[in-house]
């Protein structure tokens, strides 16, 4: 039985998952958002990421993650020794120290068989036959990590010296292995908008935009130009929010690592749902989730006149965005360092800014949540 496929379409998110903040790490069609660390035949086949041979190494997410819930289906012959690396650098050297290697292997290939953390803790239940599809679920919160297989807890581990953050890595070690339904939900985010008033936010004086809180507890911006700036500052962070465009192809954006007190001097995650020739892969103005003037969205994944979630994850020089849970942008800033993100790479923390773009602006925002990532960039 293909356990991961029961009751759900492969490599998609249910409405409940979207509402809870899940995003797809694998779109079911490509290796977008992944990078391999060795020469191996990683490919997408029949809706799964598959590898059979090559130089040992990892296929890693381009993004780093700190606290999260994670889901993934896996399948491998009994002769395979593979794994999923959690909070890993690109080139881990010691799984007992610099990452968490969640194993996929039979007991005769490793004492830390499927469900165990290599060189850390063994699974608490007997080994399973990995030649059928099975589902991993992991909750990683600080030093505490819990692993389930097909809904049953097989490992509960607390690390005395926790790895605070890192990538997700799929391993080629010995033999063929497949992965699908790879999903992640950031944890530990805190509300940055109280739904009552603009506490914690400041409109820029003398601008046309009008920012208000609706009776439904939503943040609304009308008219423009203008900006609403957060009191808090964020450097390497995760941000989730929901957006509603109250007009056709209206323009707004979320600026980040912005220079405090200045007008939109930051990176911009674009909001604009227009596209050309009835083709969502052809955004009219970079597209929602794009990094404006840096990288277009590869697909317009949202519509006007309906709420849609956005997720933004920024770490070091790298940034990625998801719209409706779909990965739409993935970009690293390779420019020389600068205090101003419009001119070069800014790693320093800065404010968040919600933009009022022009006189047609009429957008609403809700469920704004964010957290700063612990630890240093890998």
MIVEXZA-45106 format. One record per residue (C-alpha): residue in three letters; chain; z, x, y. Coordinates in Angstrom, 3 decimals. Example, Ala and Ser with C-alpha at 12.3 -4.5 7.8 and 13.67 -1.06 7.14 Angstrom:
- r;c;up;east;north
- ALA;A;7.800;12.300;-4.500
- SER;A;7.140;13.670;-1.060
***
This chain:
- r;c;up;east;north
- UNK;A;0.000;0.000;0.000
- UNK;A;-0.925;1.320;3.466
- UNK;A;2.533;0.844;4.851
- UNK;A;1.746;1.736;8.459
- UNK;A;-1.018;-0.852;8.650
- UNK;A;1.007;-3.883;7.605
- UNK;A;0.730;-6.663;10.183
- UNK;A;-0.859;-4.540;12.883
- UNK;A;-4.194;-3.154;13.966
- UNK;A;-4.351;0.617;13.656
- UNK;A;-3.739;2.832;16.686
- UNK;A;-2.922;-0.023;19.051
- UNK;A;0.183;-1.293;20.791
- UNK;A;1.537;-4.793;20.370
- UNK;A;2.529;-6.819;23.461
- UNK;A;6.155;-6.202;22.496
- UNK;A;5.606;-2.435;22.328
- UNK;A;3.879;-2.447;25.722
- UNK;A;6.776;-4.370;27.242
- UNK;A;9.208;-1.836;25.765
- UNK;A;7.376;1.168;27.273
- UNK;A;5.515;2.593;24.263
- UNK;A;2.373;4.701;24.783
- UNK;A;-0.315;5.908;22.396
- UNK;A;-0.420;9.643;21.756
- UNK;A;-3.553;9.121;19.646
- UNK;A;-6.260;6.715;20.779
- UNK;A;-7.722;6.331;17.287
- UNK;A;-11.069;7.800;18.302
- UNK;A;-10.626;11.290;19.736
- UNK;A;-8.274;14.250;20.118
- UNK;A;-7.795;13.511;23.831
- UNK;A;-4.371;14.748;24.919
- UNK;A;-4.119;17.285;22.085
- UNK;A;-4.745;21.032;21.821
- UNK;A;-4.923;23.148;18.689
- UNK;A;-3.247;26.531;18.368
- UNK;A;-5.418;27.947;15.577
- UNK;A;-8.905;27.724;14.141
- UNK;A;-8.809;24.731;11.804
- UNK;A;-10.958;21.675;11.067
- UNK;A;-8.913;19.071;12.942
- UNK;A;-10.985;15.902;13.299
- UNK;A;-10.761;12.132;13.668
- UNK;A;-11.982;10.245;10.608
- UNK;A;-11.515;6.553;9.761
- UNK;A;-8.948;6.092;12.516
- UNK;A;-6.770;9.048;11.523
- UNK;A;-6.305;12.666;12.624
- UNK;A;-7.179;14.795;9.614
- UNK;A;-7.107;18.484;8.756
- UNK;A;-8.021;20.147;5.461
- UNK;A;-8.385;23.871;6.002
- UNK;A;-8.319;26.742;8.433
- UNK;A;-5.837;29.083;10.016
- UNK;A;-2.237;27.895;9.860
- UNK;A;-1.058;26.381;13.114
- UNK;A;-0.416;23.223;15.077
- UNK;A;-2.298;20.477;16.833
- UNK;A;-0.017;19.875;19.820
- UNK;A;0.216;17.284;22.545
- UNK;A;-0.704;18.652;25.942
- UNK;A;2.373;16.896;27.353
- UNK;A;6.026;17.736;26.882
- UNK;A;8.664;15.120;26.099
- UNK;A;12.460;15.151;26.238
- UNK;A;14.258;12.032;24.941
- UNK;A;12.118;9.528;23.095
- UNK;A;11.478;7.219;20.189
- UNK;A;8.499;8.315;18.095
- UNK;A;6.397;6.647;15.401
- UNK;A;3.724;8.109;13.163
- UNK;A;2.061;7.273;9.844
- UNK;A;1.254;10.164;7.508
- UNK;A;-0.476;10.737;4.181
- UNK;A;-0.953;13.894;2.139
- UNK;A;-1.598;14.944;-1.464
- UNK;A;1.450;15.997;-3.493
- UNK;A;0.264;19.605;-3.224
- UNK;A;0.422;19.604;0.606
- UNK;A;3.134;21.293;2.652
- UNK;A;2.878;20.127;6.253
- UNK;A;5.066;18.647;8.946
- UNK;A;5.533;17.177;12.397
- UNK;A;7.086;19.505;14.985
- UNK;A;9.311;17.872;17.606
- UNK;A;10.211;19.352;21.008
- UNK;A;8.149;22.374;20.075
- UNK;A;6.530;25.137;22.115
- UNK;A;2.887;25.889;21.356
- UNK;A;3.891;28.807;19.160
- UNK;A;7.296;28.162;17.545
- UNK;A;8.842;31.125;15.793
- UNK;A;11.996;29.714;14.205
- UNK;A;12.300;26.005;13.314
- UNK;A;16.072;26.265;13.161
- UNK;A;16.193;27.337;16.816
- UNK;A;13.138;26.545;18.953
- UNK;A;11.924;23.187;17.591
- UNK;A;12.574;20.525;14.949
- UNK;A;10.183;20.741;11.985
- UNK;A;10.116;17.354;10.292
- UNK;A;8.739;18.208;6.892
- UNK;A;6.041;16.617;4.725
- UNK;A;6.348;18.323;1.357
- UNK;A;7.399;17.762;-2.239
- UNK;A;10.706;19.250;-3.469
- UNK;A;8.900;21.880;-5.539
- UNK;A;7.247;23.176;-2.338
- UNK;A;10.292;23.138;-0.056
- UNK;A;14.021;22.450;-0.436
- UNK;A;13.661;20.645;2.898
- UNK;A;11.332;18.047;1.419
- UNK;A;9.803;15.056;3.245
- UNK;A;12.323;13.618;5.692
- UNK;A;14.257;16.837;6.275
- UNK;A;14.387;19.232;9.212
- UNK;A;13.301;22.650;7.905
- UNK;A;16.176;25.159;7.884
- UNK;A;18.431;22.596;9.555
- UNK;A;19.248;19.585;7.337
- UNK;A;17.848;18.023;4.163
- UNK;A;16.880;14.373;3.795
- UNK;A;19.659;12.195;2.400
- UNK;A;17.405;10.229;0.037
- UNK;A;15.079;11.231;-2.822
- UNK;A;11.615;12.547;-2.035
- UNK;A;8.738;10.096;-1.717
- UNK;A;5.168;10.221;-2.993
- UNK;A;3.223;11.219;0.125
- UNK;A;-0.178;10.432;-1.405
- UNK;A;0.239;6.899;-0.012
- UNK;A;0.630;6.088;3.685
- UNK;A;4.214;6.183;4.953
- UNK;A;5.764;5.765;8.386
- UNK;A;8.085;8.128;10.226
- UNK;A;10.328;6.849;13.007
- UNK;A;12.352;9.326;15.052
- UNK;A;14.878;8.784;17.798
- UNK;A;15.640;11.934;19.797
- UNK;A;18.365;11.591;22.416
- UNK;A;19.819;14.849;23.641
- UNK;A;21.355;16.672;20.688
- UNK;A;21.192;13.631;18.388
- UNK;A;18.113;12.968;16.239
- UNK;A;17.707;10.204;13.674
- UNK;A;14.780;10.008;11.227
- UNK;A;13.613;6.971;9.274
- UNK;A;10.934;6.673;6.601
- UNK;A;9.505;3.179;6.191
- UNK;A;12.496;1.816;8.102
- UNK;A;15.192;3.555;6.019
- UNK;A;17.362;6.230;7.635
- UNK;A;16.919;9.528;5.789
- UNK;A;18.403;11.992;8.298
- UNK;A;21.043;11.837;11.023
- UNK;A;21.373;15.190;12.743
- UNK;A;23.302;16.531;15.722
- UNK;A;22.215;19.942;16.972
- UNK;A;24.995;22.229;18.267
- UNK;A;22.395;24.059;20.381
- UNK;A;19.791;21.388;21.156
- UNK;A;16.209;22.053;22.164
- UNK;A;15.925;19.909;25.321
- UNK;A;12.189;19.255;25.460
- UNK;A;8.794;20.234;24.130
- UNK;A;5.540;19.016;22.631
- UNK;A;4.759;17.017;19.512
- UNK;A;2.929;19.198;16.974
- UNK;A;1.044;18.241;13.814
- UNK;A;0.987;21.095;11.309
- UNK;A;-1.647;22.674;9.127
- UNK;A;0.245;24.820;6.653
- UNK;A;-0.868;24.219;3.070
- UNK;A;-3.296;21.472;2.120
- UNK;A;-4.848;18.352;3.604
- UNK;A;-2.861;15.908;5.738
- UNK;A;-3.631;12.820;7.831
- UNK;A;-1.830;11.131;10.732
- UNK;A;-2.331;7.825;12.559
- UNK;A;-0.462;5.243;14.680
- UNK;A;1.093;8.057;16.727
- UNK;A;3.210;6.436;19.424
- UNK;A;6.045;7.413;21.753
- UNK;A;8.516;5.600;23.977
- UNK;A;10.372;7.657;26.612
- UNK;A;14.128;7.147;26.554
- UNK;A;16.843;7.753;29.111
- UNK;A;14.927;6.450;32.119
- UNK;A;17.019;5.032;34.971
- UNK;A;16.092;2.302;37.412
- UNK;A;14.962;3.555;40.836
- UNK;A;14.464;0.071;42.344
- UNK;A;17.247;-2.521;42.296
- UNK;A;15.073;-5.636;42.640
- UNK;A;17.140;-6.853;45.614
- UNK;A;16.343;-4.656;48.602
- UNK;A;14.833;-1.286;49.561
- UNK;A;17.995;0.735;48.908
- UNK;A;16.911;4.218;47.809
- UNK;A;13.538;3.895;49.545
- UNK;A;12.352;4.438;53.118
- UNK;A;9.214;3.076;54.824
- UNK;A;7.469;5.584;57.041
- UNK;A;7.943;4.466;60.669
- UNK;A;5.089;3.307;62.848
- UNK;A;2.712;2.405;60.018
- UNK;A;0.993;-0.925;59.324
- UNK;A;2.184;-1.482;55.757
- UNK;A;4.885;-4.062;55.156
- UNK;A;7.192;-3.493;52.184
- UNK;A;9.380;-6.330;50.941
- UNK;A;11.247;-7.624;47.905
- UNK;A;10.072;-10.970;46.579
- UNK;A;12.368;-13.775;45.346
- UNK;A;11.325;-12.725;41.811
- UNK;A;12.759;-9.245;42.427
- UNK;A;9.416;-7.478;42.768
- UNK;A;8.503;-4.823;45.296
- UNK;A;5.485;-5.923;47.342
- UNK;A;3.319;-3.979;49.789
- UNK;A;0.873;-5.634;52.156
- UNK;A;-1.417;-4.165;54.759
- UNK;A;-1.920;-0.488;55.455
- UNK;A;-1.965;2.360;55.866
- UNK;A;1.643;3.169;55.158
- UNK;A;4.066;4.496;52.580
- UNK;A;7.406;3.808;50.969
- UNK;A;9.195;7.051;50.025
- UNK;A;11.974;7.549;47.495
- UNK;A;15.265;9.082;48.524
- UNK;A;15.403;10.955;45.232
- UNK;A;13.213;13.915;44.342
- UNK;A;11.589;14.707;41.003
- UNK;A;9.996;17.904;39.689
- UNK;A;9.336;17.694;35.942
- UNK;A;9.810;14.023;35.169
- UNK;A;8.838;10.815;33.424
- UNK;A;8.060;7.668;35.422
- UNK;A;7.334;4.177;34.148
- UNK;A;6.534;1.087;36.217
- UNK;A;4.555;-2.133;36.156
- UNK;A;1.867;-2.997;38.704
- UNK;A;0.103;-6.199;39.820
- UNK;A;-2.973;-6.127;42.033
- UNK;A;-3.116;-9.351;44.043
- UNK;A;-6.803;-8.900;44.892
- UNK;A;-10.042;-7.588;43.470
- UNK;A;-10.227;-3.799;43.206
- UNK;A;-7.467;-3.161;45.728
- UNK;A;-6.491;0.440;46.394
- UNK;A;-3.028;1.957;46.192
- UNK;A;-1.342;4.858;44.460
- UNK;A;1.868;6.559;43.432
- UNK;A;2.317;9.984;45.012
- UNK;A;4.634;12.530;43.399
- UNK;A;6.060;15.977;44.124
- UNK;A;5.436;14.927;47.704
- UNK;A;6.621;16.909;50.713
- UNK;A;9.640;14.896;51.918
- UNK;A;9.133;13.096;55.209
- UNK;A;5.417;13.758;55.441
- UNK;A;2.574;11.268;55.021
- UNK;A;1.183;11.250;51.454
- UNK;A;1.348;15.035;51.028
- UNK;A;1.632;14.968;47.248
- UNK;A;-0.294;14.512;44.034
- UNK;A;-1.648;10.968;43.738
- UNK;A;-1.787;8.844;40.606
- UNK;A;-4.441;6.351;41.640
- UNK;A;-4.347;2.554;41.411
- UNK;A;-7.834;0.999;41.595
- UNK;A;-9.201;-1.196;38.819
- UNK;A;-12.889;-1.249;39.773
- UNK;A;-15.655;0.112;37.552
- UNK;A;-19.461;0.276;37.624
- UNK;A;-22.152;-1.528;35.620
- UNK;A;-19.646;-3.415;33.481
- UNK;A;-18.632;-0.043;31.996
- UNK;A;-14.914;0.766;32.039
- UNK;A;-15.677;4.466;31.554
- UNK;A;-17.295;4.521;35.019
- UNK;A;-14.496;3.975;37.595
- UNK;A;-15.655;3.202;41.116
- UNK;A;-12.942;5.237;42.863
- UNK;A;-11.425;7.571;40.259
- UNK;A;-9.765;4.634;38.483
- UNK;A;-6.194;3.552;37.810
- UNK;A;-4.203;6.416;36.318
- UNK;A;-6.513;9.090;37.707
- UNK;A;-5.272;12.081;39.633
- UNK;A;-7.094;11.374;42.828
- UNK;A;-9.673;13.982;43.826
- UNK;A;-8.649;16.060;40.792
- UNK;A;-9.558;14.114;37.626
- UNK;A;-11.084;10.671;37.122
- UNK;A;-9.597;8.218;34.666
- UNK;A;-11.656;8.370;31.497
- UNK;A;-11.364;4.590;31.207
- UNK;A;-10.237;1.761;33.490
- UNK;A;-7.641;0.241;31.184
- UNK;A;-6.149;-2.362;33.552
- UNK;A;-7.321;-5.552;35.254
- UNK;A;-6.537;-7.133;38.583
- UNK;A;-4.409;-10.303;38.761
- UNK;A;-2.308;-9.350;35.727
- UNK;A;0.727;-7.114;35.272
- UNK;A;0.054;-3.761;33.642
- UNK;A;2.370;-0.863;32.755
- UNK;A;1.819;2.729;33.858
- UNK;A;3.480;5.868;32.507
- UNK;A;3.343;9.237;34.255
- UNK;A;4.643;12.443;32.675
- UNK;A;4.694;15.657;34.716
- UNK;A;5.789;19.050;33.396
- UNK;A;5.076;22.388;35.021
- UNK;A;1.395;22.512;35.951
- UNK;A;0.502;19.675;33.585
- UNK;A;0.380;15.934;34.222
- UNK;A;-0.781;12.936;32.200
- UNK;A;-0.941;9.181;32.747
- UNK;A;-1.138;6.132;30.499
- UNK;A;-2.257;2.664;31.618
- UNK;A;-1.501;-0.276;29.334
- UNK;A;-0.268;2.402;26.925
- UNK;A;-3.699;4.061;26.744
- UNK;A;-4.071;7.757;27.703
- UNK;A;-6.397;7.760;30.727
- UNK;A;-5.807;11.168;32.329
- UNK;A;-4.661;14.610;31.251
- UNK;A;-4.875;17.437;33.768
- UNK;A;-3.412;20.877;34.447
- UNK;A;-3.396;22.280;37.971
- UNK;A;-4.840;25.791;37.743
- UNK;A;-5.005;26.344;41.513
- UNK;A;-2.912;29.047;43.218
- UNK;A;0.627;28.026;44.114
- UNK;A;1.216;26.076;47.317
- UNK;A;4.005;24.059;48.892
- UNK;A;1.432;21.311;49.496
- UNK;A;-0.094;19.689;46.386
- UNK;A;-3.204;18.826;48.367
- UNK;A;-3.879;22.556;48.690
- UNK;A;-2.592;24.067;45.437
- UNK;A;-0.137;23.917;42.551
- UNK;A;3.257;22.597;43.557
- UNK;A;5.933;22.897;40.880
- UNK;A;8.839;22.142;43.196
- UNK;A;10.472;18.741;43.153
- UNK;A;9.355;16.210;45.713
- UNK;A;9.611;12.552;46.549
- UNK;A;7.782;9.597;45.026
- UNK;A;5.646;7.545;47.413
- UNK;A;4.162;4.075;46.974
- UNK;A;1.054;3.804;49.101
- UNK;A;-0.161;1.035;51.360
- UNK;A;-3.825;1.975;51.583
- UNK;A;-5.569;-0.320;54.077
- UNK;A;-5.495;-3.831;55.634
- UNK;A;-6.515;-5.436;52.296
- UNK;A;-3.547;-3.966;50.411
- UNK;A;-1.499;-6.526;48.477
- UNK;A;0.177;-5.079;45.383
- UNK;A;3.444;-5.693;43.592
- UNK;A;5.619;-3.358;41.526
- UNK;A;8.540;-3.926;39.152
- UNK;A;10.631;-2.163;36.496
- UNK;A;10.407;1.218;38.236
- UNK;A;12.281;3.728;36.054
- UNK;A;12.346;7.518;36.053
- UNK;A;14.178;10.553;34.751
- UNK;A;14.081;14.267;35.404
- UNK;A;13.329;16.356;32.293
- UNK;A;16.028;18.764;31.106
- UNK;A;15.248;22.376;30.326
- UNK;A;12.457;24.665;31.443
- UNK;A;8.720;24.259;30.914
- UNK;A;7.197;25.663;27.728
***
